């Protein structure tokens, strides 16, 4: 069967055409290819869109479609609260353009002056903090610095083109040496490599900084942090930065894990609590042993109970939540029911790469 020539021409035009995305209220615009997401195109052109997981889970990248046609190529679950969002709400990390677009998005000025770099890094230190948590210290090349905001992440670039995202655990002042907390994922090829094969003095390639989970330093509201597992890493970065900057508001951290061994740096927040009178630390175990005297159950439920016991309301806080997607979604929904202002909820959902199957 001979395919008409005009079909090849039509296919070529479809693959090579570009559209234009116009931004409200800033008036900015940029070109976008049909095969890239709106978020990827925006970042490629240097526009600071809000985003977090880049997987259609956390909901941080939402905005509104005012005019135009979109394509979605994902079977991801909807972000938290998606059912209750106004008509036209769009998640830019998943949406692709099928025409010229006019969209409404709140561009973030705090990250505009940060430069995303691709750099080689030396594995300076590899330290096992728990059975399934490894700490890496990555040294940047001499005379290189990576400017980032407390709470952001980097991508480790793999030889096959894939990338793995990890939050930066150190504060921005130490921008020549990056600290990562990496949890071993059962069946995960990359985390298996980190634990079993990676050696000190090995060289990796990174790209960053990325992400909109960072400390909003212009706010004077009390800060409430909820970390799940290695979601402690970016919270550590934010808190250490806040302490050094001598921020005046009160802060508290709720760290939810399964068992005591999963509180892999438990002594550190306990030390902060001793050094800073306006900081509180509450670890929460979902699988607590009989001798455990602290909080138990799901961490977001422990937060709600603690605030209720203190006659406090979520509306007073800036809330930062980082951890597994299910925890982030549950926290968002529950906190909103208890008075949370959605505009004061900042999240980063750690989506783990699915293990390989078959050969």
N, C-alpha and C positions, 0 to 999 in steps of 0.2 A: 504494500500500500504506500503510495507516494503522498507525503505531507505537503500541502500547498505552501509555496514560498512565502505567502503573506502571513502564514501562521508563525514562521520563523521570525519574520520582521516584527510581528506583534509581540512575540516572546522577548526578543531583543530589546524592544522599546520598554517593556515592562520591567526588565531587569536593570536597565540603565537609567530610567527616569529618576529624578529626585523631586521631592516636595519641599515646601517651605512651611516651617512652624513659626507662628507669630505668638508672642507671649504678652499676656496682660497680667498686671497693669504696667509692667516695665517698658513695653514697646519694643523689646528686643526681638530678634528673629534669627533663624538659622536654617540651613538646608539639612534634609534627612533622606537617607536611602531607604527604600522599601523593606530591606532585610534587617534593619537595626531598630532597636527600641528607641522610644522618644528620650528616655533617660540617657542611653548610650550616646545618642547624637548630641544631646545638650552638653554632656560632659566633654565630648570630643571638641565642641566649639567653645568650651570654657565657661559655660553657664552653670551657676551653682544651684542645682535643683536639690530639694530635700530627698534623701533616700537612706536606706539602711541595709537590709539584707540582699536587695537586688533580686529576690526570688519570688516576689508577689505574696509574701507572707506577713511582713511586719506592718505594711500599710503606710510607711513613712513617706512614700513617694506620691501620694495622692494629690490630685488637682482636678480641674473641671475642663471638660471638652465644651467649648462654646460653639465652634463650627468645624465641620469636616467629618471624614470617615476614618475609622480605626480598624485595625486587624489585631486579633489576639491569637497567639499560638502557644497556649499553656493549659494544663489541666490542674494547676495549683489550686489549693483551697483559697477561698476569699480571705483577705486581710481582716483583722479584728474590727467588728462593727460595720462591715461593708453593707450589710442588709439595711442598716439604718441611715445610710448616707444618701444625700440628695441625688436626684436624677442627673446624669452627666458626669458623676464622679469617675475619675480615671486613675489607674495605677500605672505610672509612666515607665516603670521598670519592665512591664509586660506588653504594653501597647505599642503597635507599630502604625505608621501612617499609611493610609490608602488614598489620601488626597492631601491638598494643602490643609493646614489646621490652624485654628485659633484656640489657644488653651489659656486657662488661668492657673497660675502657679505662684507660690510664694518663694521667690528666690532668696537664697541665704547669703547675706553679705559677709558673714564671718569667715567663709572659706574662699572668698573671691581672690584673695592675694596669696593663697597657698599654691605651690607648684607641685603637680603630680610628677614624680620622677621614677625612672626605671634604673635600678642600681644593683651591682653585685654586693653581697654582704658575706662576711666571714663568720662562721659559727665559732664564737669565742668561748662560750660555755654551754654545756648541756647538763642539766641538773634534774633528776627525777624527784618531784615533790610529793607524789603519791603513786600508787600502783598504776594508775591510768592518766597521770598528768606529768608532762615534761615541761620544764622551763628552758627556753633558749634565750641566750643573749647574742644578738647579731651585731657585728661591728661594721659600720659603714666605711667606705674607702677614706683614706687620709684626705683632709680638707673638704670632705663632703658632710653636709648636715641635711637632715630631713625635717623640715618644719611641719608640725602637725598640731592639731588641737587635742586636748586631753579627752580621750574616749574614742578616737578614730582608729581605723584599722589599716593594715597593709595586705596586699596579695603576694603570696609566694608563687612565682611563675615556674611551671613545670616544663620539661623539655618537649612534651607532646602538645603543648599549647594550652593545656588546662591550667587553672589557677585555684589556689586555696586561700581563703581569707582568714586572718587572725588579728584580733584586737591587740593594740599596743598597750602593754601593761605599765610602762614607766611614764613619768610625767614629761611634758614637752621640753623642759630645760635640758634633759639628757638626750639631745637629738642626734648624737653621734653613735649611740649604742641603744639598740631596740630590744625590749624584753617581751617575749611571747609566752603564753601559757597554752599548751597544746594537749588536748584530751585525746587519748587513744580511742578510736572508733572501731568496734568489733568488725573485722572484715574490711576495714578501710585500707586501701593500698597506700595512700600517702602517709597517714598517721602511723601505719605499720613501718613504713620506711623511716620516719622520724625516730621511732623508738628503737628499731632493730638495726638500722644500717647507717644512719647519719652519724658522722663523727665530728668532734671538734677540729677546727681548721678547714672543714669542708666549705665550699663556696655555694651560695644560693643566689637566685635573682629575685628581687622584690619590686613591687610597684606600689606607690602610695604617695601621700595618704589618701584614704577614701572614707566616706561615711559622714552622716549627719548626726550621729550619736556623740555629742560633745557637750561640754559644760557651757551653759549660757551665762557668761560672767556678768552680764548687765542686769541680771535679776538679783534682787535682795531677799527673795522669799526663802523660807526654810527648804532644805533639800532632803528628799527621801529617795534612797537608793535600794533597789531590789535586784539581787544577783542570784542567778541559778547556775550552779556548777562553775565552769570556767568563765561565766559571765562576770565573775569577780575581777577579771583582768582589766577591762576598760574602766570599771568603777574604781579600781586601785589607782589608775592613772589620773582620773578626775579628782579623787579625794586627796592624793598627794599634792597635786597641783593647787587645789583649794587651800590646803594647809600652808603651803609655801607662800601663796599669795595673801595669806591671812584674811581670807574672806570672813565676814562678820556673822553671817547667818548660821543657825543651828543646822546640823547634819546628822542623819542616822542611816545605818546600813543594816538591811535584813539579807542574810546570805542563806539561801536554801539549798540543801544537798540531801543525799540519802542517809549516809552514816557519818560518824565522827571522822573517819579517815579521809572523807572527801573534803573536809575543811582544811585544805592542803597548806594554807598560810594563816591558820587561825590565830597564831600569836601576834601577827601584824596588826589586824584591826583591834585586838585587845590592847595592844600598845598604844594605838591611836587614841583609844578611849581614855587611857590614863593620862596622855599628854594634852588632850584637847577637851576641856570641860563641856563644850557644846556639841560633842560628837557622841552618839550612842551606837552600840553594836549588838545585834541580836541574831545569833545563828539559829537556824531552824532545820530540824532533821525529820525527814519523812519516814525513815525506818530507824527510830531511836531505840537504843538498847535500854534495858531496865534501869540502869544506873543514871541515865541522862536526866538532868534536872532542868533543862531549858525547854524552849518551845518545840512543838512537834506538829507534823502534818504538812500541808502544802504551804509554801512560803507566802503566797498572796493572801491566804486566809489568816495566817499569823499576823500579817501587817494590819489587816482590817480589825482583828481582835485587839491588837496592841493600841491602835488609835482609839478604838471605842473605850477601852479601859482608861484612857487618858482624856476622854471627852474632847477629842480632837477631830477635825474634819479634813478630808482630802483637799477641799477647796483652798486650803492655806498653803499647799506645797507645790513645788516643782518636783515631778516624779520621774525618775530615771530607772528603767527596767531593762535588764540584759540577761539573756539566757536562752534556753530552748524555746522554739516557736510556740509550743502548747502553753508554756508558762507565761510567755508574753501576752498571748491572746487572752488567757484566763485572767491575768492581772488587769489588763485594760478593761475587760467587760465588768469585772467585779468592782474595780475602783471607780469606774464611771457611775455605777449604781449607788456608790457611797459618796457622791459629791465631787468627783474629780472633774476639773476643767480640762477637756480634751487637748486644748492648746498647750497645756502644761505637762503633757505626757510625752516623754522622749524614750524611744526604745530601739533596741538592736536585737533581732532574733537570730540566734546561731542555728543555721540550717546545716546539718551534717550531710556530707556526700554519701549517697547510698552505696553500700558495698557492691563489689563486682559479683556477678553471678555467672555460672557456667565456666567455660575455659578462659 
